[in-house]
Amino acid sequence: MDTLKSKADPRSAGFQANAQHHRKLAEDLRARVDGARKGGPDAAAATQKKRGKLPARERVARLLDPDTPFLELSALAAWGLHEGEAPSAGIVTGIGRVSGRECLVIANDPSVKGGSYFPETIRKHVRAQEIALDNRLPAIYTLRVSTNVTLEANLQVHHEPATANYNGCCALSISFNMNSRNPIIKNSNACYRCCNMCCTQLTPR
């Protein structure tokens, strides 16, 4: 077998300049990701905390099995758009281990414009569901805001469970009826099933 030999000289000026350039790019990337993961304004986060609500990434962390990794997807979605007021497009998506099984997790971030959906939010949400569908992953939603999703039916057709946990007042489309489970905390949360001209409150048991 032939041996591949590098002709790069780590001591050369060109190598050093290239290394410094890429270190700076890596630092900028880490700074952008850290900024996006911070979520919305401090005041919005404080309001959620005062109401006893966990931040999106903390909800995800508590959901996952202890000491297991979480592969976050599209952390820089909507970067540089909407005057910088839509970090991560207002939603956290990724793959983590729950009860020993790899699952797709989607968590809304109410600190970002009260949980409003941007065009990039919808694309990020649907892309995460496509990944779950392609890789036969169960989907877990931890919701705090108004939500509309599109692919739960496809997940069910392929026999992959989907569960939505409601952490506040949520308005959602009829497609959530396809979920395997829809836990709602009594006297704390509310969920409204929406169709064209009416809303019906789903009462927790």
N, C-alpha and C positions, 0 to 999 in steps of 0.2 A: 504494500500500500504506500502510495506517495505521501510524503509529509508536506503539509502546507506551511510555508515559512513567511512570516510577516516581514515586510520591508520598512515598516514604520519605525521611526527613531524617536522614542519618547523624549529625548534630550534636545531635539531640534526645535527651532523657533516656531515653525509651522505647526508641529504637533502640539506644542504648548498653547499656542493661540487657539487652535481648534478645540482643545480640551477645555480651555477657559470659556469659550463661546458656548459649548454644550452644557457646561456646569451652570452657566447663567440661565440658559433655557430651562434646565431642570428646576432651578430655584424659582423661576417665574411660574412654571407649571404648578409647583407645590403651593406657592402663594395663592394662585388663582383657585385651586381646588380647596384650600383651607378657607378662603373667603366665601366660596360658594357653599361649603358645608356649614358655615356659621348660620345660614338661613337669613330670615328677614331682620328688620331693625330690632335693636335691643328693647325698645319700648313694646313692640308687638310680642316679643318672646316673654317679657315680664308680665304682660297681660295674661298670656296663656298659663304661665306658672302660677299666677295669682288665682286663676280659676281651677287650679289643680290638674291641669293638662300637661302631659309630657311633650317635649319637642319631638319632631318626627324621627330624628336619628336615635334619640333615646328610646322611643317606642320600639324601633327596630332592634336596638341592642338588647332590650329586655326580652324580646320575642325569641331571639336566636339562642341556640344551645351555648352554654358557657364555654369560653375559651375556644371558640370556633371562628373562622374568618368570614368576612362579608365582602363579596365582590360587588362594589357599587358600579352601576351603569350610568353613563351619561351625566356625570357630576357637573360638567360644564355646559349642559344644555341651556340655551338662551343667553349664553355669555355675551356681554356687550350689547344686548338688546333691551328695550323697554327702560332706557335710562338707568340700567344697572339694578332695577328693582325686581328682577325675577331670578334670583340665584337658584341654580339647578332646576329652572323652570317651575319652581314651587312644588316639586315632588321628588321623593327619594325612591329609586328603584334599584334592585340588585338581587343577587343570589346568595342565600345563606342556608345554614343547616338548622332545621327545626325538628326536634324529636328524632334526630339521627338521619333525617332525609333532606336532601337538597331541595329547596323551594325558591320560587320567585316571590319577592316581597315588594309591595308597593305601599308607600306611606305618604299621605298628603301633608304639606307643611303650611299650617294656618298662619304662621308668622309672615308669610309672603303674600301681601295684598289680601289678607283675610282668607287665603285659600283659593283665590280666583284662578281659573284655568286660562292660560295663554295658549296661542296656537302651538307653541313648542311643547307645552305640557301635554297636550293631546297626542302629539307625535311621539313624545317620549313614553307616555303611558301605553300607547298601542304597540310601540316597538318592544317594550318589555313583555307584553302579552304574547307577541309573536315569538320571542325567545323562549317563553314558557311552552308554547305550543310546539315549536320545532324540537325542543329538548325534552318534552314530556315531563315538565316540572309542575307540581302542584302550585297554585297561586294563592297567596295570602295578602289581603288588603287590610291595612289599618287606616281607617278613614276619619277625618275630622271636619270635612267641608262638603260642599255640593260637588257631586261627582257624576260623570256619565262615562260609561265604558262600553266596549263594543264586542269583545271577543270571548266573554264568558261562555257563550253558547258553544263556540268551537272547542273550548277546553273540555266542556262536558261531553260533547260528541266523541272526543278522543279519550274519554274516561279519566280525565285528570281533574281531581277535586279543586274547587275554588272556594275560599272562605273569606268573608268580609266582616271585620270587627268595626263597629261604629263608636267613635270617641267624641261624639257631639251631635249637633243637629245636622243631618245630611239629607239632601235631596238627590235622588238617583233615578236612573232610567229603569224601565221594565226588565232590562237584561239582567239585573241583579237577582231576579227570581231564579236564574239558572245556577246560582251558587249552591254549593253543598251545604254550607252553614252560614248563618247571618246573625251572630251574637250581638245583642244590644243590651247595655247596662240599664236596668230599671231605675227610674227616677233621676237619671243623669243624662241619658242620651235619647235622641229621637231620630226617626228615619221616616222620610216621606217618599212614597213611591209615586213617581210622576208619569203621566201620560199626556196626551194632547191638551186636554182642557180641564184636568182635575188633578188633585193631589190627595192621596190617601195615607194617613199616618199608620205606620206599622207599630203595633203595640208590643213592647217587650214582655215576656212572661217571667 
